[in-house]
Amino acid sequence: MLTNPIDYLSQVHDPRRQNKSLLHPLKNILTIALTAVICGYHDWVDIEDFGNENKT
């Protein structure tokens, strides 16, 4: 049975400072990065473009 990968990504410790200036939860950043790499994007600029192109 397949499980939701976001459940696993939610368990990753976020080493960033936990304050109001964080715009995006780490699980969202990891999900976007993982999806972008699966779709063939190769560097952080491409991953950022992918994230911006696929905003909901």
Secondary structure, DSSP 4 states (H G I P E B T S, - for coil): ----HHHHHTTS---S--STT--S-HHHHHHHHHHHHHTT--SHHHHHHHHHHT--
